[in-house]
Amino acid sequence: MDPITHGLSGAILARAIPRHPIPHRYIWLLAAVAMLPDIDYVMKFVSDTTYLRHHRGITHSFLMLPMWTWLLYSLLPKQKISKPLMPWLLGSALMAHIFLDLITSFGTMTLAPFSDSRATLDLLFILDPIFSALLLLPLILMPLLKKHGRTLGITSLLLVTAYLATTFTFHGKSVELARQHHPAAEHVHALPMPFTPFSWMMVASYPATEVRGFIDFMPEFHGTAPLFPDALVQQFAYDRSAKEIIWQTFPAIRSIPDIDQLPGVAFYRWFARFPVLLKKNNEVIELADLRFETKDMKREAFRLRIELGKKPQQAWLMWRKDRRIDLTDAKAPPTSW
């Protein structure tokens, strides 16, 4: 989830939990604490691979949550420590951050440092303006309705809960639809798409292939699409009813002989959730993670490009079209449940 939404969640909790209004500086404090787990961004200064390996790791762990809460509480000035509700507010702000990341499709290492497995609930796209607005609008109204700050805070929490209930419902419908179309698949998944809670990407996993299709349960509802550039919207645009789904089939990398002997593949296997083969010839192998691929496959994000023609062979993670990371010597994290 984006930093602004994390901050908004902390501010809402600062209004919704205390029975009586607290000073504005505490609201700003809780907003900052709700963004704090993303301090792991500093690992980018070590290397990009270090960042990818540890982002949403120990700072996003439910197991480490009590320690981070205690540490923050112990660093506060005495006047703030004297507030008996403060440790609960700090813990709830950190918990909100972990939860908001958990409901996206990127994955969160909620059991770090004992496991590097990335958990995900696949309920929201990484950026969801509708969800953010349900947190922001009550905050905007609070200066006008000063006596109803807690009511507005609780209302905001109820609204985002209802919104998540909606996405949970359509996530289930998407999984069920994928299972109907692919009853022989080993696993089926549904991933949220941007702009509306009714648009989903379905993935069916077979031993040798990954198959995906898109569904929009309410194509007439454009959601937040008008807020974004048309070029970006068109990358995700599709207008399919349940009877018109076009399924795309990709070779799964697990079906490629000796693929694990190539540089960068071990790390990419750990990082990617639905790794597939896009290109293979004598010069290059290109892999992609369907999580980050648009319907037209033109958005080159988090692809692995292995240059076979060079000696020694080199592996690059294509972060964006104009940016790449050397994964030639990168290894998968050693611990995993």
C-alpha beads as a LAMMPS data file, in Angstrom:
LAMMPS data file: protein, C-alpha beads

337 atoms
336 bonds

1 atom types
1 bond types

-500.0 500.0 xlo xhi
-500.0 500.0 ylo yhi
-500.0 500.0 zlo zhi

Masses

1 110.0

Atoms # bond

1 1 1 0.000 0.000 0.000
2 1 1 1.161 3.538 -0.671
3 1 1 2.654 5.664 2.168
4 1 1 -0.164 8.225 2.138
5 1 1 -2.807 5.584 2.809
6 1 1 -0.679 4.153 5.609
7 1 1 -0.460 7.598 7.191
8 1 1 -4.198 8.150 6.842
9 1 1 -4.879 4.856 8.605
10 1 1 -2.803 5.957 11.604
11 1 1 -4.616 9.297 11.796
12 1 1 -8.020 7.587 11.646
13 1 1 -7.061 5.166 14.418
14 1 1 -5.926 8.126 16.545
15 1 1 -9.458 9.511 16.230
16 1 1 -11.430 6.266 16.420
17 1 1 -9.813 4.516 19.398
18 1 1 -9.583 7.136 22.212
19 1 1 -12.880 7.945 23.900
20 1 1 -11.878 11.571 24.276
21 1 1 -10.103 13.772 21.711
22 1 1 -6.316 13.702 21.885
23 1 1 -3.953 16.555 20.932
24 1 1 -3.280 17.014 17.233
25 1 1 0.398 16.251 17.735
26 1 1 -0.572 12.711 18.746
27 1 1 -2.577 12.331 15.551
28 1 1 0.464 13.349 13.519
29 1 1 2.553 10.956 15.615
30 1 1 0.233 8.018 14.882
31 1 1 0.199 8.918 11.178
32 1 1 4.013 8.829 11.156
33 1 1 4.123 5.543 13.098
34 1 1 1.712 3.967 10.599
35 1 1 4.227 4.740 7.841
36 1 1 7.272 3.697 9.849
37 1 1 7.551 0.009 8.796
38 1 1 8.514 1.199 5.313
39 1 1 11.734 2.499 6.825
40 1 1 13.192 -0.656 5.289
41 1 1 13.410 1.472 2.134
42 1 1 16.858 2.523 3.410
43 1 1 18.125 -0.892 2.310
44 1 1 18.030 0.404 -1.253
45 1 1 21.153 2.346 -0.329
46 1 1 22.870 -1.001 0.256
47 1 1 21.674 -2.527 -3.009
48 1 1 18.468 -3.090 -4.926
49 1 1 18.657 -6.843 -4.360
50 1 1 19.027 -6.278 -0.603
51 1 1 15.917 -4.129 -0.724
52 1 1 13.899 -6.712 -2.651
53 1 1 15.056 -9.463 -0.334
54 1 1 14.133 -7.663 2.894
55 1 1 11.337 -5.250 1.972
56 1 1 8.196 -6.100 3.922
57 1 1 10.345 -8.295 6.134
58 1 1 11.085 -7.883 9.847
59 1 1 9.541 -4.403 9.965
60 1 1 6.301 -5.952 8.668
61 1 1 6.288 -9.057 10.855
62 1 1 3.470 -9.902 13.255
63 1 1 6.042 -11.773 15.327
64 1 1 8.191 -8.645 15.679
65 1 1 5.242 -6.309 16.313
66 1 1 5.438 -6.412 20.145
67 1 1 9.141 -5.561 20.060
68 1 1 8.690 -2.641 17.648
69 1 1 5.809 -1.331 19.780
70 1 1 7.893 -1.519 22.950
71 1 1 10.853 0.144 21.232
72 1 1 8.778 3.063 19.985
73 1 1 7.059 3.453 23.340
74 1 1 10.383 3.541 25.169
75 1 1 11.668 6.299 22.860
76 1 1 8.745 8.629 23.509
77 1 1 9.067 11.600 25.889
78 1 1 7.809 10.989 29.427
79 1 1 4.719 13.119 28.912
80 1 1 3.567 10.797 26.139
81 1 1 4.522 7.643 28.026
82 1 1 2.225 8.768 30.844
83 1 1 -0.754 8.198 28.533
84 1 1 -1.957 4.627 29.318
85 1 1 -3.516 4.264 25.877
86 1 1 -0.324 5.166 24.013
87 1 1 1.208 1.647 23.641
88 1 1 -2.101 0.385 22.246
89 1 1 -2.253 3.266 19.784
90 1 1 1.314 2.620 18.657
91 1 1 0.671 -1.093 18.263
92 1 1 -2.560 -0.544 16.348
93 1 1 -0.850 1.870 13.929
94 1 1 1.912 -0.649 13.211
95 1 1 -0.635 -3.452 12.931
96 1 1 -2.652 -1.393 10.439
97 1 1 0.425 -0.992 8.240
98 1 1 1.084 -4.724 8.181
99 1 1 -2.555 -5.492 7.453
100 1 1 -2.809 -2.957 4.618
101 1 1 0.253 -4.488 2.965
102 1 1 -1.048 -8.001 3.561
103 1 1 -4.239 -7.356 1.586
104 1 1 -2.279 -6.383 -1.548
105 1 1 -0.744 -8.880 -3.975
106 1 1 2.943 -8.023 -3.492
107 1 1 3.325 -10.245 -0.455
108 1 1 4.407 -9.594 3.126
109 1 1 6.773 -11.649 5.278
110 1 1 4.503 -11.687 8.306
111 1 1 6.525 -14.413 10.047
112 1 1 9.971 -12.868 9.580
113 1 1 12.679 -13.501 10.658
114 1 1 11.708 -17.190 10.936
115 1 1 10.217 -17.392 7.455
116 1 1 10.688 -15.417 4.254
117 1 1 7.443 -16.699 2.747
118 1 1 5.283 -13.838 1.484
119 1 1 1.671 -13.951 2.613
120 1 1 -1.052 -12.145 0.686
121 1 1 -4.833 -11.885 0.802
122 1 1 -5.162 -10.455 -2.737
123 1 1 -7.941 -8.015 -1.866
124 1 1 -6.599 -4.650 -3.060
125 1 1 -4.358 -3.374 -5.820
126 1 1 -1.153 -1.752 -4.569
127 1 1 -2.767 1.672 -5.050
128 1 1 -6.506 2.034 -4.442
129 1 1 -7.796 5.634 -4.419
130 1 1 -11.294 4.549 -3.402
131 1 1 -9.966 2.868 -0.266
132 1 1 -7.748 5.875 0.476
133 1 1 -10.662 8.277 0.014
134 1 1 -12.705 6.399 2.620
135 1 1 -9.942 7.212 5.096
136 1 1 -9.325 10.759 3.901
137 1 1 -12.844 12.191 3.627
138 1 1 -13.768 11.718 7.317
139 1 1 -10.489 13.415 8.276
140 1 1 -11.375 16.379 6.063
141 1 1 -14.766 16.669 7.782
142 1 1 -13.348 16.584 11.313
143 1 1 -12.439 20.299 11.533
144 1 1 -16.038 21.112 10.554
145 1 1 -17.546 18.596 12.987
146 1 1 -15.183 18.916 15.914
147 1 1 -17.533 17.296 18.384
148 1 1 -17.922 14.214 16.247
149 1 1 -14.282 13.307 15.609
150 1 1 -14.526 9.823 17.090
151 1 1 -17.798 9.139 15.290
152 1 1 -16.194 10.106 11.990
153 1 1 -13.174 7.931 12.767
154 1 1 -15.327 4.909 13.534
155 1 1 -17.421 5.624 10.432
156 1 1 -14.260 5.605 8.332
157 1 1 -13.259 2.210 9.735
158 1 1 -16.732 0.849 9.022
159 1 1 -16.596 2.146 5.445
160 1 1 -13.223 0.567 4.676
161 1 1 -14.438 -2.666 6.264
162 1 1 -17.473 -2.644 3.975
163 1 1 -15.223 -1.920 0.998
164 1 1 -12.975 -4.844 1.881
165 1 1 -16.042 -7.030 2.271
166 1 1 -16.951 -6.060 -1.294
167 1 1 -13.519 -6.935 -2.653
168 1 1 -13.550 -10.174 -0.646
169 1 1 -16.859 -11.112 -2.265
170 1 1 -15.670 -10.461 -5.810
171 1 1 -12.347 -12.135 -5.099
172 1 1 -14.309 -15.244 -4.205
173 1 1 -16.441 -14.944 -7.341
174 1 1 -13.287 -14.663 -9.460
175 1 1 -11.703 -17.738 -7.867
176 1 1 -14.923 -19.683 -8.385
177 1 1 -15.101 -18.581 -12.026
178 1 1 -11.490 -19.589 -12.628
179 1 1 -12.170 -22.996 -11.090
180 1 1 -15.204 -23.460 -13.340
181 1 1 -13.113 -22.751 -16.447
182 1 1 -10.116 -24.761 -15.241
183 1 1 -11.323 -27.620 -13.045
184 1 1 -8.108 -29.609 -13.620
185 1 1 -5.785 -26.808 -12.457
186 1 1 -3.642 -27.487 -9.395
187 1 1 -4.325 -24.016 -7.987
188 1 1 -6.448 -21.023 -8.961
189 1 1 -5.951 -17.447 -7.823
190 1 1 -7.581 -14.063 -8.280
191 1 1 -5.588 -10.838 -8.160
192 1 1 -7.133 -7.353 -7.900
193 1 1 -6.741 -4.960 -10.790
194 1 1 -6.623 -1.156 -10.514
195 1 1 -9.403 1.442 -10.683
196 1 1 -12.411 -0.612 -9.473
197 1 1 -13.106 -3.403 -6.964
198 1 1 -14.875 -5.358 -9.708
199 1 1 -11.887 -5.993 -12.007
200 1 1 -9.761 -9.093 -11.441
201 1 1 -7.046 -11.159 -13.036
202 1 1 -7.524 -14.920 -12.663
203 1 1 -4.594 -17.346 -12.753
204 1 1 -4.870 -21.115 -13.086
205 1 1 -1.699 -23.071 -12.374
206 1 1 -0.976 -26.357 -14.138
207 1 1 2.185 -28.493 -13.816
208 1 1 3.696 -27.025 -16.988
209 1 1 1.721 -23.830 -17.613
210 1 1 0.197 -20.751 -16.055
211 1 1 -3.101 -19.631 -17.589
212 1 1 -4.624 -16.233 -16.962
213 1 1 -7.786 -14.370 -17.861
214 1 1 -9.450 -11.089 -16.930
215 1 1 -12.956 -10.387 -15.705
216 1 1 -14.804 -7.158 -14.968
217 1 1 -18.052 -7.801 -13.118
218 1 1 -19.261 -4.213 -13.655
219 1 1 -17.635 -2.895 -16.851
220 1 1 -19.916 0.152 -16.870
221 1 1 -18.325 1.327 -13.591
222 1 1 -15.026 3.085 -14.358
223 1 1 -14.109 3.801 -10.743
224 1 1 -11.013 5.960 -10.405
225 1 1 -9.814 5.436 -13.998
226 1 1 -10.595 9.088 -14.971
227 1 1 -7.992 10.210 -12.439
228 1 1 -5.151 8.529 -14.341
229 1 1 -3.580 9.087 -17.790
230 1 1 -5.360 7.329 -20.635
231 1 1 -2.167 5.524 -21.635
232 1 1 -1.994 3.877 -18.225
233 1 1 -5.704 3.053 -18.142
234 1 1 -5.533 1.386 -21.558
235 1 1 -2.838 -0.985 -20.323
236 1 1 -5.335 -2.454 -17.871
237 1 1 -8.536 -1.904 -19.834
238 1 1 -10.637 -4.908 -20.673
239 1 1 -14.347 -5.380 -21.096
240 1 1 -15.123 -9.056 -20.669
241 1 1 -18.241 -10.789 -19.460
242 1 1 -17.956 -14.198 -17.832
243 1 1 -18.773 -15.848 -21.169
244 1 1 -16.194 -13.889 -23.159
245 1 1 -13.044 -14.423 -21.122
246 1 1 -9.940 -14.791 -23.262
247 1 1 -7.424 -17.055 -21.543
248 1 1 -3.695 -16.656 -22.166
249 1 1 -1.376 -19.611 -21.657
250 1 1 2.302 -19.269 -20.717
251 1 1 4.983 -21.909 -20.104
252 1 1 5.738 -22.074 -16.381
253 1 1 9.448 -21.839 -15.620
254 1 1 9.217 -25.038 -13.577
255 1 1 8.650 -26.836 -16.892
256 1 1 11.922 -25.606 -18.438
257 1 1 14.723 -28.210 -18.247
258 1 1 17.835 -27.131 -16.302
259 1 1 16.441 -23.633 -15.718
260 1 1 17.655 -23.661 -12.118
261 1 1 21.258 -23.899 -13.305
262 1 1 21.104 -20.413 -14.811
263 1 1 22.152 -17.257 -12.921
264 1 1 19.463 -15.276 -11.119
265 1 1 16.805 -17.974 -11.399
266 1 1 16.924 -19.074 -7.746
267 1 1 16.346 -15.512 -6.573
268 1 1 13.630 -14.951 -9.153
269 1 1 11.836 -18.148 -8.185
270 1 1 11.700 -16.844 -4.612
271 1 1 10.590 -13.357 -5.645
272 1 1 8.081 -14.181 -8.404
273 1 1 4.703 -15.650 -7.630
274 1 1 3.667 -16.735 -11.139
275 1 1 6.951 -16.946 -13.074
276 1 1 6.520 -17.739 -16.761
277 1 1 8.685 -17.953 -19.885
278 1 1 8.305 -15.140 -22.421
279 1 1 11.282 -15.691 -24.701
280 1 1 13.944 -18.342 -25.196
281 1 1 16.615 -18.602 -27.877
282 1 1 20.362 -19.129 -28.088
283 1 1 21.066 -15.583 -26.946
284 1 1 18.547 -14.772 -24.227
285 1 1 15.904 -16.148 -21.889
286 1 1 13.260 -13.749 -20.593
287 1 1 11.009 -14.568 -17.659
288 1 1 8.065 -12.607 -16.258
289 1 1 5.879 -12.625 -13.152
290 1 1 2.204 -12.452 -14.146
291 1 1 1.485 -10.320 -11.072
292 1 1 3.105 -7.363 -12.784
293 1 1 2.101 -7.961 -16.387
294 1 1 -0.644 -5.963 -18.087
295 1 1 -3.022 -7.561 -20.561
296 1 1 -0.926 -6.427 -23.564
297 1 1 2.368 -7.578 -21.944
298 1 1 3.957 -4.226 -22.856
299 1 1 4.689 -3.054 -19.321
300 1 1 8.142 -4.457 -18.633
301 1 1 8.244 -4.664 -14.856
302 1 1 10.187 -7.134 -12.726
303 1 1 11.204 -9.360 -15.624
304 1 1 14.306 -11.540 -15.504
305 1 1 16.530 -11.351 -18.568
306 1 1 19.321 -13.936 -18.793
307 1 1 21.943 -13.218 -21.429
308 1 1 23.182 -16.610 -22.609
309 1 1 25.480 -15.319 -25.313
310 1 1 27.864 -13.689 -22.842
311 1 1 30.649 -15.481 -21.025
312 1 1 30.020 -15.654 -18.159
313 1 1 26.250 -15.573 -18.468
314 1 1 24.536 -12.565 -16.916
315 1 1 21.109 -12.120 -15.315
316 1 1 19.265 -8.813 -15.063
317 1 1 16.058 -7.933 -13.258
318 1 1 14.335 -5.426 -15.520
319 1 1 12.773 -3.218 -12.853
320 1 1 11.427 -0.802 -15.442
321 1 1 12.207 -0.148 -19.102
322 1 1 14.990 2.264 -18.177
323 1 1 16.299 0.482 -15.086
324 1 1 17.788 -2.934 -14.405
325 1 1 19.424 -4.774 -11.505
326 1 1 22.272 -7.255 -11.772
327 1 1 21.078 -10.613 -10.400
328 1 1 23.934 -12.694 -11.751
329 1 1 25.238 -13.566 -8.291
330 1 1 21.999 -13.142 -6.340
331 1 1 20.875 -16.104 -4.272
332 1 1 17.490 -16.959 -2.797
333 1 1 17.087 -16.237 0.932
334 1 1 18.176 -19.239 2.993
335 1 1 15.114 -19.603 5.240
336 1 1 11.601 -20.532 4.187
337 1 1 8.699 -22.488 5.634

Bonds

1 1 1 2
2 1 2 3
3 1 3 4
4 1 4 5
5 1 5 6
6 1 6 7
7 1 7 8
8 1 8 9
9 1 9 10
10 1 10 11
11 1 11 12
12 1 12 13
13 1 13 14
14 1 14 15
15 1 15 16
16 1 16 17
17 1 17 18
18 1 18 19
19 1 19 20
20 1 20 21
21 1 21 22
22 1 22 23
23 1 23 24
24 1 24 25
25 1 25 26
26 1 26 27
27 1 27 28
28 1 28 29
29 1 29 30
30 1 30 31
31 1 31 32
32 1 32 33
33 1 33 34
34 1 34 35
35 1 35 36
36 1 36 37
37 1 37 38
38 1 38 39
39 1 39 40
40 1 40 41
41 1 41 42
42 1 42 43
43 1 43 44
44 1 44 45
45 1 45 46
46 1 46 47
47 1 47 48
48 1 48 49
49 1 49 50
50 1 50 51
51 1 51 52
52 1 52 53
53 1 53 54
54 1 54 55
55 1 55 56
56 1 56 57
57 1 57 58
58 1 58 59
59 1 59 60
60 1 60 61
61 1 61 62
62 1 62 63
63 1 63 64
64 1 64 65
65 1 65 66
66 1 66 67
67 1 67 68
68 1 68 69
69 1 69 70
70 1 70 71
71 1 71 72
72 1 72 73
73 1 73 74
74 1 74 75
75 1 75 76
76 1 76 77
77 1 77 78
78 1 78 79
79 1 79 80
80 1 80 81
81 1 81 82
82 1 82 83
83 1 83 84
84 1 84 85
85 1 85 86
86 1 86 87
87 1 87 88
88 1 88 89
89 1 89 90
90 1 90 91
91 1 91 92
92 1 92 93
93 1 93 94
94 1 94 95
95 1 95 96
96 1 96 97
97 1 97 98
98 1 98 99
99 1 99 100
100 1 100 101
101 1 101 102
102 1 102 103
103 1 103 104
104 1 104 105
105 1 105 106
106 1 106 107
107 1 107 108
108 1 108 109
109 1 109 110
110 1 110 111
111 1 111 112
112 1 112 113
113 1 113 114
114 1 114 115
115 1 115 116
116 1 116 117
117 1 117 118
118 1 118 119
119 1 119 120
120 1 120 121
121 1 121 122
122 1 122 123
123 1 123 124
124 1 124 125
125 1 125 126
126 1 126 127
127 1 127 128
128 1 128 129
129 1 129 130
130 1 130 131
131 1 131 132
132 1 132 133
133 1 133 134
134 1 134 135
135 1 135 136
136 1 136 137
137 1 137 138
138 1 138 139
139 1 139 140
140 1 140 141
141 1 141 142
142 1 142 143
143 1 143 144
144 1 144 145
145 1 145 146
146 1 146 147
147 1 147 148
148 1 148 149
149 1 149 150
150 1 150 151
151 1 151 152
152 1 152 153
153 1 153 154
154 1 154 155
155 1 155 156
156 1 156 157
157 1 157 158
158 1 158 159
159 1 159 160
160 1 160 161
161 1 161 162
162 1 162 163
163 1 163 164
164 1 164 165
165 1 165 166
166 1 166 167
167 1 167 168
168 1 168 169
169 1 169 170
170 1 170 171
171 1 171 172
172 1 172 173
173 1 173 174
174 1 174 175
175 1 175 176
176 1 176 177
177 1 177 178
178 1 178 179
179 1 179 180
180 1 180 181
181 1 181 182
182 1 182 183
183 1 183 184
184 1 184 185
185 1 185 186
186 1 186 187
187 1 187 188
188 1 188 189
189 1 189 190
190 1 190 191
191 1 191 192
192 1 192 193
193 1 193 194
194 1 194 195
195 1 195 196
196 1 196 197
197 1 197 198
198 1 198 199
199 1 199 200
200 1 200 201
201 1 201 202
202 1 202 203
203 1 203 204
204 1 204 205
205 1 205 206
206 1 206 207
207 1 207 208
208 1 208 209
209 1 209 210
210 1 210 211
211 1 211 212
212 1 212 213
213 1 213 214
214 1 214 215
215 1 215 216
216 1 216 217
217 1 217 218
218 1 218 219
219 1 219 220
220 1 220 221
221 1 221 222
222 1 222 223
223 1 223 224
224 1 224 225
225 1 225 226
226 1 226 227
227 1 227 228
228 1 228 229
229 1 229 230
230 1 230 231
231 1 231 232
232 1 232 233
233 1 233 234
234 1 234 235
235 1 235 236
236 1 236 237
237 1 237 238
238 1 238 239
239 1 239 240
240 1 240 241
241 1 241 242
242 1 242 243
243 1 243 244
244 1 244 245
245 1 245 246
246 1 246 247
247 1 247 248
248 1 248 249
249 1 249 250
250 1 250 251
251 1 251 252
252 1 252 253
253 1 253 254
254 1 254 255
255 1 255 256
256 1 256 257
257 1 257 258
258 1 258 259
259 1 259 260
260 1 260 261
261 1 261 262
262 1 262 263
263 1 263 264
264 1 264 265
265 1 265 266
266 1 266 267
267 1 267 268
268 1 268 269
269 1 269 270
270 1 270 271
271 1 271 272
272 1 272 273
273 1 273 274
274 1 274 275
275 1 275 276
276 1 276 277
277 1 277 278
278 1 278 279
279 1 279 280
280 1 280 281
281 1 281 282
282 1 282 283
283 1 283 284
284 1 284 285
285 1 285 286
286 1 286 287
287 1 287 288
288 1 288 289
289 1 289 290
290 1 290 291
291 1 291 292
292 1 292 293
293 1 293 294
294 1 294 295
295 1 295 296
296 1 296 297
297 1 297 298
298 1 298 299
299 1 299 300
300 1 300 301
301 1 301 302
302 1 302 303
303 1 303 304
304 1 304 305
305 1 305 306
306 1 306 307
307 1 307 308
308 1 308 309
309 1 309 310
310 1 310 311
311 1 311 312
312 1 312 313
313 1 313 314
314 1 314 315
315 1 315 316
316 1 316 317
317 1 317 318
318 1 318 319
319 1 319 320
320 1 320 321
321 1 321 322
322 1 322 323
323 1 323 324
324 1 324 325
325 1 325 326
326 1 326 327
327 1 327 328
328 1 328 329
329 1 329 330
330 1 330 331
331 1 331 332
332 1 332 333
333 1 333 334
334 1 334 335
335 1 335 336
336 1 336 337
